[in-house]
């Protein structure tokens, strides 16, 4: 941690004595927290410099988004500044307290994002409606199709067959004539007469 004694594990080689550097570092952090609780901004700046990288690393592992991790880390340190007086060295080390608070903020951010996604999905599923114009067009098309089918039943079989091929099958008059084995003129006449009768049956133009 920048500005503070590092916290290595194990004991110094060849001494056989426990390494006190970790204890010293935690003691320094605890003192910085106590000074921060009294409103000492310089102490808080030193605390931030010494621990922000570690807190940020933990937060990033939880939220998995660099931009959000930066925001959450700042939120965590704002909370640390506000609540530094709550730190109790008898209940754990300063590092553990800082990381616990950072982890809690990160988890809150993830849960908030998940809840927002669920709300958006639920709202979309509940309130999604087909656009009015699409609905109206669909209804109109359905009703029109029903009218056409009803009117088609009033045509002769020959007229119905010719119109079905020309207008619903998409074939040209020549192709209709070939498919029905008719002269082109006869095919055109059947289609024309059928359309007139279809128009009358549907009441178009009346």
PyMOL commands that place a pseudoatom at each C-alpha (Angstrom):
pseudoatom trace, name=CA, resn=UNK, resi=1, chain=A, elem=C, hetatm=0, pos=[0.000, 0.000, 0.000]
pseudoatom trace, name=CA, resn=UNK, resi=2, chain=A, elem=C, hetatm=0, pos=[1.522, 3.347, -1.015]
pseudoatom trace, name=CA, resn=UNK, resi=3, chain=A, elem=C, hetatm=0, pos=[2.807, 5.424, 1.878]
pseudoatom trace, name=CA, resn=UNK, resi=4, chain=A, elem=C, hetatm=0, pos=[2.407, 2.665, 4.443]
pseudoatom trace, name=CA, resn=UNK, resi=5, chain=A, elem=C, hetatm=0, pos=[4.456, -0.334, 5.504]
pseudoatom trace, name=CA, resn=UNK, resi=6, chain=A, elem=C, hetatm=0, pos=[3.600, -3.308, 3.247]
pseudoatom trace, name=CA, resn=UNK, resi=7, chain=A, elem=C, hetatm=0, pos=[1.885, -6.315, 4.777]
pseudoatom trace, name=CA, resn=UNK, resi=8, chain=A, elem=C, hetatm=0, pos=[3.937, -9.373, 3.820]
pseudoatom trace, name=CA, resn=UNK, resi=9, chain=A, elem=C, hetatm=0, pos=[3.223, -12.871, 5.098]
pseudoatom trace, name=CA, resn=UNK, resi=10, chain=A, elem=C, hetatm=0, pos=[5.572, -15.150, 7.011]
pseudoatom trace, name=CA, resn=UNK, resi=11, chain=A, elem=C, hetatm=0, pos=[8.619, -14.160, 9.072]
pseudoatom trace, name=CA, resn=UNK, resi=12, chain=A, elem=C, hetatm=0, pos=[11.885, -12.416, 8.145]
pseudoatom trace, name=CA, resn=UNK, resi=13, chain=A, elem=C, hetatm=0, pos=[14.371, -15.012, 6.875]
pseudoatom trace, name=CA, resn=UNK, resi=14, chain=A, elem=C, hetatm=0, pos=[16.981, -16.055, 9.424]
pseudoatom trace, name=CA, resn=UNK, resi=15, chain=A, elem=C, hetatm=0, pos=[15.489, -14.184, 12.407]
pseudoatom trace, name=CA, resn=UNK, resi=16, chain=A, elem=C, hetatm=0, pos=[12.903, -16.710, 13.575]
pseudoatom trace, name=CA, resn=UNK, resi=17, chain=A, elem=C, hetatm=0, pos=[10.841, -13.781, 14.883]
pseudoatom trace, name=CA, resn=UNK, resi=18, chain=A, elem=C, hetatm=0, pos=[7.294, -12.905, 13.703]
pseudoatom trace, name=CA, resn=UNK, resi=19, chain=A, elem=C, hetatm=0, pos=[7.086, -10.061, 11.200]
pseudoatom trace, name=CA, resn=UNK, resi=20, chain=A, elem=C, hetatm=0, pos=[5.428, -7.053, 12.828]
pseudoatom trace, name=CA, resn=UNK, resi=21, chain=A, elem=C, hetatm=0, pos=[5.059, -5.045, 9.584]
pseudoatom trace, name=CA, resn=UNK, resi=22, chain=A, elem=C, hetatm=0, pos=[1.453, -6.176, 9.032]
pseudoatom trace, name=CA, resn=UNK, resi=23, chain=A, elem=C, hetatm=0, pos=[0.517, -5.160, 12.552]
pseudoatom trace, name=CA, resn=UNK, resi=24, chain=A, elem=C, hetatm=0, pos=[2.260, -1.831, 12.095]
pseudoatom trace, name=CA, resn=UNK, resi=25, chain=A, elem=C, hetatm=0, pos=[0.425, -1.170, 8.822]
pseudoatom trace, name=CA, resn=UNK, resi=26, chain=A, elem=C, hetatm=0, pos=[-2.951, -1.976, 10.332]
pseudoatom trace, name=CA, resn=UNK, resi=27, chain=A, elem=C, hetatm=0, pos=[-2.130, 0.233, 13.285]
pseudoatom trace, name=CA, resn=UNK, resi=28, chain=A, elem=C, hetatm=0, pos=[-1.322, 3.110, 10.954]
pseudoatom trace, name=CA, resn=UNK, resi=29, chain=A, elem=C, hetatm=0, pos=[-4.591, 2.611, 9.037]
pseudoatom trace, name=CA, resn=UNK, resi=30, chain=A, elem=C, hetatm=0, pos=[-6.559, 2.443, 12.248]
pseudoatom trace, name=CA, resn=UNK, resi=31, chain=A, elem=C, hetatm=0, pos=[-4.991, 5.715, 13.368]
pseudoatom trace, name=CA, resn=UNK, resi=32, chain=A, elem=C, hetatm=0, pos=[-5.835, 7.327, 10.021]
pseudoatom trace, name=CA, resn=UNK, resi=33, chain=A, elem=C, hetatm=0, pos=[-9.438, 6.173, 10.418]
pseudoatom trace, name=CA, resn=UNK, resi=34, chain=A, elem=C, hetatm=0, pos=[-9.623, 7.639, 13.913]
pseudoatom trace, name=CA, resn=UNK, resi=35, chain=A, elem=C, hetatm=0, pos=[-8.242, 10.953, 12.665]
pseudoatom trace, name=CA, resn=UNK, resi=36, chain=A, elem=C, hetatm=0, pos=[-10.651, 10.901, 9.710]
pseudoatom trace, name=CA, resn=UNK, resi=37, chain=A, elem=C, hetatm=0, pos=[-13.522, 10.400, 12.136]
pseudoatom trace, name=CA, resn=UNK, resi=38, chain=A, elem=C, hetatm=0, pos=[-12.466, 13.688, 13.766]
pseudoatom trace, name=CA, resn=UNK, resi=39, chain=A, elem=C, hetatm=0, pos=[-12.664, 15.453, 10.387]
pseudoatom trace, name=CA, resn=UNK, resi=40, chain=A, elem=C, hetatm=0, pos=[-8.949, 15.347, 9.523]
pseudoatom trace, name=CA, resn=UNK, resi=41, chain=A, elem=C, hetatm=0, pos=[-8.979, 15.618, 5.721]
pseudoatom trace, name=CA, resn=UNK, resi=42, chain=A, elem=C, hetatm=0, pos=[-5.239, 15.080, 5.407]
pseudoatom trace, name=CA, resn=UNK, resi=43, chain=A, elem=C, hetatm=0, pos=[-5.543, 11.784, 7.271]
pseudoatom trace, name=CA, resn=UNK, resi=44, chain=A, elem=C, hetatm=0, pos=[-8.367, 10.720, 5.001]
pseudoatom trace, name=CA, resn=UNK, resi=45, chain=A, elem=C, hetatm=0, pos=[-6.318, 11.596, 1.905]
pseudoatom trace, name=CA, resn=UNK, resi=46, chain=A, elem=C, hetatm=0, pos=[-3.490, 9.419, 3.218]
pseudoatom trace, name=CA, resn=UNK, resi=47, chain=A, elem=C, hetatm=0, pos=[-5.975, 6.626, 3.940]
pseudoatom trace, name=CA, resn=UNK, resi=48, chain=A, elem=C, hetatm=0, pos=[-7.357, 6.886, 0.422]
pseudoatom trace, name=CA, resn=UNK, resi=49, chain=A, elem=C, hetatm=0, pos=[-3.906, 6.820, -1.173]
pseudoatom trace, name=CA, resn=UNK, resi=50, chain=A, elem=C, hetatm=0, pos=[-2.931, 3.800, 0.880]
pseudoatom trace, name=CA, resn=UNK, resi=51, chain=A, elem=C, hetatm=0, pos=[-6.025, 1.648, 0.328]
pseudoatom trace, name=CA, resn=UNK, resi=52, chain=A, elem=C, hetatm=0, pos=[-8.020, 2.816, -2.721]
pseudoatom trace, name=CA, resn=UNK, resi=53, chain=A, elem=C, hetatm=0, pos=[-6.245, 0.464, -5.146]
pseudoatom trace, name=CA, resn=UNK, resi=54, chain=A, elem=C, hetatm=0, pos=[-7.035, -2.533, -2.970]
pseudoatom trace, name=CA, resn=UNK, resi=55, chain=A, elem=C, hetatm=0, pos=[-10.657, -1.524, -2.430]
pseudoatom trace, name=CA, resn=UNK, resi=56, chain=A, elem=C, hetatm=0, pos=[-11.072, -0.829, -6.139]
pseudoatom trace, name=CA, resn=UNK, resi=57, chain=A, elem=C, hetatm=0, pos=[-9.651, -4.257, -7.013]
pseudoatom trace, name=CA, resn=UNK, resi=58, chain=A, elem=C, hetatm=0, pos=[-12.214, -5.950, -4.779]
pseudoatom trace, name=CA, resn=UNK, resi=59, chain=A, elem=C, hetatm=0, pos=[-15.067, -3.845, -6.143]
pseudoatom trace, name=CA, resn=UNK, resi=60, chain=A, elem=C, hetatm=0, pos=[-14.046, -4.564, -9.737]
pseudoatom trace, name=CA, resn=UNK, resi=61, chain=A, elem=C, hetatm=0, pos=[-14.135, -8.311, -9.105]
pseudoatom trace, name=CA, resn=UNK, resi=62, chain=A, elem=C, hetatm=0, pos=[-17.734, -7.950, -7.937]
pseudoatom trace, name=CA, resn=UNK, resi=63, chain=A, elem=C, hetatm=0, pos=[-19.256, -5.502, -10.441]
pseudoatom trace, name=CA, resn=UNK, resi=64, chain=A, elem=C, hetatm=0, pos=[-17.034, -6.568, -13.394]
pseudoatom trace, name=CA, resn=UNK, resi=65, chain=A, elem=C, hetatm=0, pos=[-17.320, -3.188, -15.074]
pseudoatom trace, name=CA, resn=UNK, resi=66, chain=A, elem=C, hetatm=0, pos=[-14.403, -0.727, -14.833]
pseudoatom trace, name=CA, resn=UNK, resi=67, chain=A, elem=C, hetatm=0, pos=[-16.536, 2.424, -15.079]
pseudoatom trace, name=CA, resn=UNK, resi=68, chain=A, elem=C, hetatm=0, pos=[-18.968, 1.227, -12.428]
pseudoatom trace, name=CA, resn=UNK, resi=69, chain=A, elem=C, hetatm=0, pos=[-16.111, -0.004, -10.262]
pseudoatom trace, name=CA, resn=UNK, resi=70, chain=A, elem=C, hetatm=0, pos=[-14.660, 3.523, -10.223]
pseudoatom trace, name=CA, resn=UNK, resi=71, chain=A, elem=C, hetatm=0, pos=[-18.035, 4.949, -9.175]
pseudoatom trace, name=CA, resn=UNK, resi=72, chain=A, elem=C, hetatm=0, pos=[-18.610, 2.346, -6.492]
pseudoatom trace, name=CA, resn=UNK, resi=73, chain=A, elem=C, hetatm=0, pos=[-15.100, 2.850, -5.103]
pseudoatom trace, name=CA, resn=UNK, resi=74, chain=A, elem=C, hetatm=0, pos=[-15.743, 6.580, -4.778]
pseudoatom trace, name=CA, resn=UNK, resi=75, chain=A, elem=C, hetatm=0, pos=[-19.083, 5.858, -3.104]
pseudoatom trace, name=CA, resn=UNK, resi=76, chain=A, elem=C, hetatm=0, pos=[-17.354, 3.477, -0.713]
pseudoatom trace, name=CA, resn=UNK, resi=77, chain=A, elem=C, hetatm=0, pos=[-14.784, 6.052, 0.334]
pseudoatom trace, name=CA, resn=UNK, resi=78, chain=A, elem=C, hetatm=0, pos=[-17.454, 8.681, 0.752]
pseudoatom trace, name=CA, resn=UNK, resi=79, chain=A, elem=C, hetatm=0, pos=[-19.188, 6.266, 3.101]
pseudoatom trace, name=CA, resn=UNK, resi=80, chain=A, elem=C, hetatm=0, pos=[-15.875, 5.610, 4.871]
pseudoatom trace, name=CA, resn=UNK, resi=81, chain=A, elem=C, hetatm=0, pos=[-15.432, 9.356, 5.439]
pseudoatom trace, name=CA, resn=UNK, resi=82, chain=A, elem=C, hetatm=0, pos=[-18.948, 9.658, 6.824]
pseudoatom trace, name=CA, resn=UNK, resi=83, chain=A, elem=C, hetatm=0, pos=[-18.815, 6.600, 9.058]
pseudoatom trace, name=CA, resn=UNK, resi=84, chain=A, elem=C, hetatm=0, pos=[-15.162, 6.390, 10.095]
pseudoatom trace, name=CA, resn=UNK, resi=85, chain=A, elem=C, hetatm=0, pos=[-16.219, 6.836, 13.720]
pseudoatom trace, name=CA, resn=UNK, resi=86, chain=A, elem=C, hetatm=0, pos=[-17.939, 3.432, 13.571]
pseudoatom trace, name=CA, resn=UNK, resi=87, chain=A, elem=C, hetatm=0, pos=[-14.643, 1.609, 13.104]
pseudoatom trace, name=CA, resn=UNK, resi=88, chain=A, elem=C, hetatm=0, pos=[-13.790, -0.493, 16.159]
pseudoatom trace, name=CA, resn=UNK, resi=89, chain=A, elem=C, hetatm=0, pos=[-10.296, -1.967, 16.185]
pseudoatom trace, name=CA, resn=UNK, resi=90, chain=A, elem=C, hetatm=0, pos=[-11.384, -4.499, 18.800]
pseudoatom trace, name=CA, resn=UNK, resi=91, chain=A, elem=C, hetatm=0, pos=[-13.735, -6.096, 16.246]
pseudoatom trace, name=CA, resn=UNK, resi=92, chain=A, elem=C, hetatm=0, pos=[-11.286, -6.412, 13.355]
pseudoatom trace, name=CA, resn=UNK, resi=93, chain=A, elem=C, hetatm=0, pos=[-8.500, -4.801, 11.406]
pseudoatom trace, name=CA, resn=UNK, resi=94, chain=A, elem=C, hetatm=0, pos=[-8.809, -1.509, 9.565]
pseudoatom trace, name=CA, resn=UNK, resi=95, chain=A, elem=C, hetatm=0, pos=[-8.186, -3.256, 6.231]
pseudoatom trace, name=CA, resn=UNK, resi=96, chain=A, elem=C, hetatm=0, pos=[-10.987, -5.751, 6.848]
pseudoatom trace, name=CA, resn=UNK, resi=97, chain=A, elem=C, hetatm=0, pos=[-13.368, -2.950, 7.764]
pseudoatom trace, name=CA, resn=UNK, resi=98, chain=A, elem=C, hetatm=0, pos=[-12.531, -0.981, 4.623]
pseudoatom trace, name=CA, resn=UNK, resi=99, chain=A, elem=C, hetatm=0, pos=[-12.830, -4.004, 2.337]
pseudoatom trace, name=CA, resn=UNK, resi=100, chain=A, elem=C, hetatm=0, pos=[-16.084, -5.098, 3.952]
pseudoatom trace, name=CA, resn=UNK, resi=101, chain=A, elem=C, hetatm=0, pos=[-17.608, -1.693, 3.317]
pseudoatom trace, name=CA, resn=UNK, resi=102, chain=A, elem=C, hetatm=0, pos=[-16.340, -1.665, -0.278]
pseudoatom trace, name=CA, resn=UNK, resi=103, chain=A, elem=C, hetatm=0, pos=[-17.674, -5.165, -0.890]
pseudoatom trace, name=CA, resn=UNK, resi=104, chain=A, elem=C, hetatm=0, pos=[-21.065, -4.203, 0.522]
pseudoatom trace, name=CA, resn=UNK, resi=105, chain=A, elem=C, hetatm=0, pos=[-21.284, -1.205, -1.805]
pseudoatom trace, name=CA, resn=UNK, resi=106, chain=A, elem=C, hetatm=0, pos=[-20.341, -3.362, -4.786]
pseudoatom trace, name=CA, resn=UNK, resi=107, chain=A, elem=C, hetatm=0, pos=[-22.957, -5.982, -3.956]
pseudoatom trace, name=CA, resn=UNK, resi=108, chain=A, elem=C, hetatm=0, pos=[-25.570, -3.252, -3.540]
pseudoatom trace, name=CA, resn=UNK, resi=109, chain=A, elem=C, hetatm=0, pos=[-24.725, -1.916, -7.013]
pseudoatom trace, name=CA, resn=UNK, resi=110, chain=A, elem=C, hetatm=0, pos=[-25.045, -5.378, -8.602]
pseudoatom trace, name=CA, resn=UNK, resi=111, chain=A, elem=C, hetatm=0, pos=[-28.345, -6.045, -6.863]
pseudoatom trace, name=CA, resn=UNK, resi=112, chain=A, elem=C, hetatm=0, pos=[-29.663, -2.627, -7.853]
pseudoatom trace, name=CA, resn=UNK, resi=113, chain=A, elem=C, hetatm=0, pos=[-28.749, -3.241, -11.493]
pseudoatom trace, name=CA, resn=UNK, resi=114, chain=A, elem=C, hetatm=0, pos=[-30.391, -6.669, -11.443]
pseudoatom trace, name=CA, resn=UNK, resi=115, chain=A, elem=C, hetatm=0, pos=[-33.541, -5.270, -9.832]
pseudoatom trace, name=CA, resn=UNK, resi=116, chain=A, elem=C, hetatm=0, pos=[-33.693, -2.482, -12.431]
pseudoatom trace, name=CA, resn=UNK, resi=117, chain=A, elem=C, hetatm=0, pos=[-33.379, -5.015, -15.228]
pseudoatom trace, name=CA, resn=UNK, resi=118, chain=A, elem=C, hetatm=0, pos=[-36.173, -7.124, -13.744]
pseudoatom trace, name=CA, resn=UNK, resi=119, chain=A, elem=C, hetatm=0, pos=[-38.416, -4.069, -13.392]
pseudoatom trace, name=CA, resn=UNK, resi=120, chain=A, elem=C, hetatm=0, pos=[-37.760, -3.029, -16.991]
pseudoatom trace, name=CA, resn=UNK, resi=121, chain=A, elem=C, hetatm=0, pos=[-38.468, -6.531, -18.255]
pseudoatom trace, name=CA, resn=UNK, resi=122, chain=A, elem=C, hetatm=0, pos=[-41.655, -6.803, -16.213]
pseudoatom trace, name=CA, resn=UNK, resi=123, chain=A, elem=C, hetatm=0, pos=[-42.844, -3.383, -17.359]
pseudoatom trace, name=CA, resn=UNK, resi=124, chain=A, elem=C, hetatm=0, pos=[-42.164, -4.260, -20.985]
pseudoatom trace, name=CA, resn=UNK, resi=125, chain=A, elem=C, hetatm=0, pos=[-43.947, -7.611, -20.693]
pseudoatom trace, name=CA, resn=UNK, resi=126, chain=A, elem=C, hetatm=0, pos=[-46.913, -6.060, -18.883]
pseudoatom trace, name=CA, resn=UNK, resi=127, chain=A, elem=C, hetatm=0, pos=[-47.337, -2.925, -20.934]
pseudoatom trace, name=CA, resn=UNK, resi=128, chain=A, elem=C, hetatm=0, pos=[-46.167, -3.922, -24.376]
pseudoatom trace, name=CA, resn=UNK, resi=129, chain=A, elem=C, hetatm=0, pos=[-48.980, -3.458, -26.832]
pseudoatom trace, name=CA, resn=UNK, resi=130, chain=A, elem=C, hetatm=0, pos=[-49.131, -3.659, -30.578]
pseudoatom trace, name=CA, resn=UNK, resi=131, chain=A, elem=C, hetatm=0, pos=[-49.107, -0.171, -32.065]
pseudoatom trace, name=CA, resn=UNK, resi=132, chain=A, elem=C, hetatm=0, pos=[-52.598, 1.158, -32.750]
pseudoatom trace, name=CA, resn=UNK, resi=133, chain=A, elem=C, hetatm=0, pos=[-51.995, 1.461, -36.468]
pseudoatom trace, name=CA, resn=UNK, resi=134, chain=A, elem=C, hetatm=0, pos=[-50.718, -2.103, -36.663]
pseudoatom trace, name=CA, resn=UNK, resi=135, chain=A, elem=C, hetatm=0, pos=[-53.735, -3.371, -34.752]
pseudoatom trace, name=CA, resn=UNK, resi=136, chain=A, elem=C, hetatm=0, pos=[-56.163, -1.418, -36.904]
pseudoatom trace, name=CA, resn=UNK, resi=137, chain=A, elem=C, hetatm=0, pos=[-54.489, -2.617, -40.076]
pseudoatom trace, name=CA, resn=UNK, resi=138, chain=A, elem=C, hetatm=0, pos=[-54.584, -6.213, -38.896]
pseudoatom trace, name=CA, resn=UNK, resi=139, chain=A, elem=C, hetatm=0, pos=[-58.286, -6.003, -38.034]
pseudoatom trace, name=CA, resn=UNK, resi=140, chain=A, elem=C, hetatm=0, pos=[-59.104, -4.285, -41.319]
pseudoatom trace, name=CA, resn=UNK, resi=141, chain=A, elem=C, hetatm=0, pos=[-57.135, -6.876, -43.251]
pseudoatom trace, name=CA, resn=UNK, resi=142, chain=A, elem=C, hetatm=0, pos=[-58.892, -9.724, -41.448]
pseudoatom trace, name=CA, resn=UNK, resi=143, chain=A, elem=C, hetatm=0, pos=[-62.353, -8.283, -42.022]
pseudoatom trace, name=CA, resn=UNK, resi=144, chain=A, elem=C, hetatm=0, pos=[-61.559, -7.522, -45.656]
pseudoatom trace, name=CA, resn=UNK, resi=145, chain=A, elem=C, hetatm=0, pos=[-60.307, -11.070, -46.174]
pseudoatom trace, name=CA, resn=UNK, resi=146, chain=A, elem=C, hetatm=0, pos=[-63.525, -12.431, -44.706]
pseudoatom trace, name=CA, resn=UNK, resi=147, chain=A, elem=C, hetatm=0, pos=[-65.598, -10.251, -47.051]
pseudoatom trace, name=CA, resn=UNK, resi=148, chain=A, elem=C, hetatm=0, pos=[-63.543, -11.368, -50.050]
pseudoatom trace, name=CA, resn=UNK, resi=149, chain=A, elem=C, hetatm=0, pos=[-63.892, -15.033, -49.145]
pseudoatom trace, name=CA, resn=UNK, resi=150, chain=A, elem=C, hetatm=0, pos=[-67.643, -14.639, -48.740]
pseudoatom trace, name=CA, resn=UNK, resi=151, chain=A, elem=C, hetatm=0, pos=[-67.961, -12.798, -52.064]
pseudoatom trace, name=CA, resn=UNK, resi=152, chain=A, elem=C, hetatm=0, pos=[-65.785, -15.366, -53.838]
pseudoatom trace, name=CA, resn=UNK, resi=153, chain=A, elem=C, hetatm=0, pos=[-68.296, -18.037, -52.956]
pseudoatom trace, name=CA, resn=UNK, resi=154, chain=A, elem=C, hetatm=0, pos=[-70.854, -16.204, -55.124]
pseudoatom trace, name=CA, resn=UNK, resi=155, chain=A, elem=C, hetatm=0, pos=[-68.762, -16.536, -58.276]
pseudoatom trace, name=CA, resn=UNK, resi=156, chain=A, elem=C, hetatm=0, pos=[-68.933, -19.406, -60.711]
pseudoatom trace, name=CA, resn=UNK, resi=157, chain=A, elem=C, hetatm=0, pos=[-66.314, -22.091, -60.335]
pseudoatom trace, name=CA, resn=UNK, resi=158, chain=A, elem=C, hetatm=0, pos=[-64.609, -20.944, -63.555]
pseudoatom trace, name=CA, resn=UNK, resi=159, chain=A, elem=C, hetatm=0, pos=[-64.500, -17.292, -62.409]
pseudoatom trace, name=CA, resn=UNK, resi=160, chain=A, elem=C, hetatm=0, pos=[-63.296, -18.227, -58.920]
pseudoatom trace, name=CA, resn=UNK, resi=161, chain=A, elem=C, hetatm=0, pos=[-60.503, -20.357, -60.358]
pseudoatom trace, name=CA, resn=UNK, resi=162, chain=A, elem=C, hetatm=0, pos=[-59.327, -17.667, -62.785]
pseudoatom trace, name=CA, resn=UNK, resi=163, chain=A, elem=C, hetatm=0, pos=[-59.383, -14.856, -60.193]
pseudoatom trace, name=CA, resn=UNK, resi=164, chain=A, elem=C, hetatm=0, pos=[-57.724, -17.071, -57.618]
pseudoatom trace, name=CA, resn=UNK, resi=165, chain=A, elem=C, hetatm=0, pos=[-54.792, -17.683, -59.931]
pseudoatom trace, name=CA, resn=UNK, resi=166, chain=A, elem=C, hetatm=0, pos=[-54.528, -14.087, -61.163]
pseudoatom trace, name=CA, resn=UNK, resi=167, chain=A, elem=C, hetatm=0, pos=[-54.942, -12.159, -57.903]
pseudoatom trace, name=CA, resn=UNK, resi=168, chain=A, elem=C, hetatm=0, pos=[-54.086, -14.592, -55.114]
pseudoatom trace, name=CA, resn=UNK, resi=169, chain=A, elem=C, hetatm=0, pos=[-51.595, -16.690, -57.036]
pseudoatom trace, name=CA, resn=UNK, resi=170, chain=A, elem=C, hetatm=0, pos=[-49.939, -13.720, -58.711]
pseudoatom trace, name=CA, resn=UNK, resi=171, chain=A, elem=C, hetatm=0, pos=[-50.008, -15.171, -62.227]
pseudoatom trace, name=CA, resn=UNK, resi=172, chain=A, elem=C, hetatm=0, pos=[-50.371, -13.079, -65.399]
pseudoatom trace, name=CA, resn=UNK, resi=173, chain=A, elem=C, hetatm=0, pos=[-53.386, -13.432, -67.704]
pseudoatom trace, name=CA, resn=UNK, resi=174, chain=A, elem=C, hetatm=0, pos=[-51.257, -15.408, -70.158]
pseudoatom trace, name=CA, resn=UNK, resi=175, chain=A, elem=C, hetatm=0, pos=[-50.061, -17.743, -67.421]
pseudoatom trace, name=CA, resn=UNK, resi=176, chain=A, elem=C, hetatm=0, pos=[-53.637, -18.219, -66.196]
pseudoatom trace, name=CA, resn=UNK, resi=177, chain=A, elem=C, hetatm=0, pos=[-54.742, -19.077, -69.720]
pseudoatom trace, name=CA, resn=UNK, resi=178, chain=A, elem=C, hetatm=0, pos=[-51.943, -21.620, -70.059]
pseudoatom trace, name=CA, resn=UNK, resi=179, chain=A, elem=C, hetatm=0, pos=[-52.642, -23.217, -66.670]
pseudoatom trace, name=CA, resn=UNK, resi=180, chain=A, elem=C, hetatm=0, pos=[-56.391, -23.502, -67.406]
pseudoatom trace, name=CA, resn=UNK, resi=181, chain=A, elem=C, hetatm=0, pos=[-55.798, -24.513, -71.023]
pseudoatom trace, name=CA, resn=UNK, resi=182, chain=A, elem=C, hetatm=0, pos=[-57.833, -21.554, -72.297]
pseudoatom trace, name=CA, resn=UNK, resi=183, chain=A, elem=C, hetatm=0, pos=[-57.369, -18.905, -74.952]
pseudoatom trace, name=CA, resn=UNK, resi=184, chain=A, elem=C, hetatm=0, pos=[-55.935, -15.740, -73.449]
pseudoatom trace, name=CA, resn=UNK, resi=185, chain=A, elem=C, hetatm=0, pos=[-59.074, -13.803, -74.400]
pseudoatom trace, name=CA, resn=UNK, resi=186, chain=A, elem=C, hetatm=0, pos=[-61.295, -16.304, -72.588]
pseudoatom trace, name=CA, resn=UNK, resi=187, chain=A, elem=C, hetatm=0, pos=[-59.122, -16.157, -69.500]
pseudoatom trace, name=CA, resn=UNK, resi=188, chain=A, elem=C, hetatm=0, pos=[-59.282, -12.338, -69.513]
pseudoatom trace, name=CA, resn=UNK, resi=189, chain=A, elem=C, hetatm=0, pos=[-63.063, -12.465, -69.889]
pseudoatom trace, name=CA, resn=UNK, resi=190, chain=A, elem=C, hetatm=0, pos=[-63.469, -14.826, -66.942]
pseudoatom trace, name=CA, resn=UNK, resi=191, chain=A, elem=C, hetatm=0, pos=[-61.253, -12.658, -64.802]
pseudoatom trace, name=CA, resn=UNK, resi=192, chain=A, elem=C, hetatm=0, pos=[-63.061, -9.464, -65.859]
pseudoatom trace, name=CA, resn=UNK, resi=193, chain=A, elem=C, hetatm=0, pos=[-66.538, -10.913, -65.351]
pseudoatom trace, name=CA, resn=UNK, resi=194, chain=A, elem=C, hetatm=0, pos=[-65.488, -12.423, -62.063]
pseudoatom trace, name=CA, resn=UNK, resi=195, chain=A, elem=C, hetatm=0, pos=[-64.137, -9.090, -60.813]
pseudoatom trace, name=CA, resn=UNK, resi=196, chain=A, elem=C, hetatm=0, pos=[-67.373, -7.320, -61.747]
pseudoatom trace, name=CA, resn=UNK, resi=197, chain=A, elem=C, hetatm=0, pos=[-69.397, -9.914, -59.892]
pseudoatom trace, name=CA, resn=UNK, resi=198, chain=A, elem=C, hetatm=0, pos=[-67.007, -9.807, -56.963]
pseudoatom trace, name=CA, resn=UNK, resi=199, chain=A, elem=C, hetatm=0, pos=[-67.312, -6.005, -56.805]
pseudoatom trace, name=CA, resn=UNK, resi=200, chain=A, elem=C, hetatm=0, pos=[-71.102, -6.234, -56.811]
pseudoatom trace, name=CA, resn=UNK, resi=201, chain=A, elem=C, hetatm=0, pos=[-71.097, -8.930, -54.117]
pseudoatom trace, name=CA, resn=UNK, resi=202, chain=A, elem=C, hetatm=0, pos=[-68.896, -6.774, -51.868]
pseudoatom trace, name=CA, resn=UNK, resi=203, chain=A, elem=C, hetatm=0, pos=[-70.915, -3.635, -52.508]
pseudoatom trace, name=CA, resn=UNK, resi=204, chain=A, elem=C, hetatm=0, pos=[-67.903, -1.714, -53.823]
pseudoatom trace, name=CA, resn=UNK, resi=205, chain=A, elem=C, hetatm=0, pos=[-68.909, 1.545, -55.470]
pseudoatom trace, name=CA, resn=UNK, resi=206, chain=A, elem=C, hetatm=0, pos=[-72.512, 1.395, -54.237]
for i in range(1, 206): cmd.bond("trace and resi %d" % i, "trace and resi %d" % (i + 1))
show_as sticks, trace
zoom trace
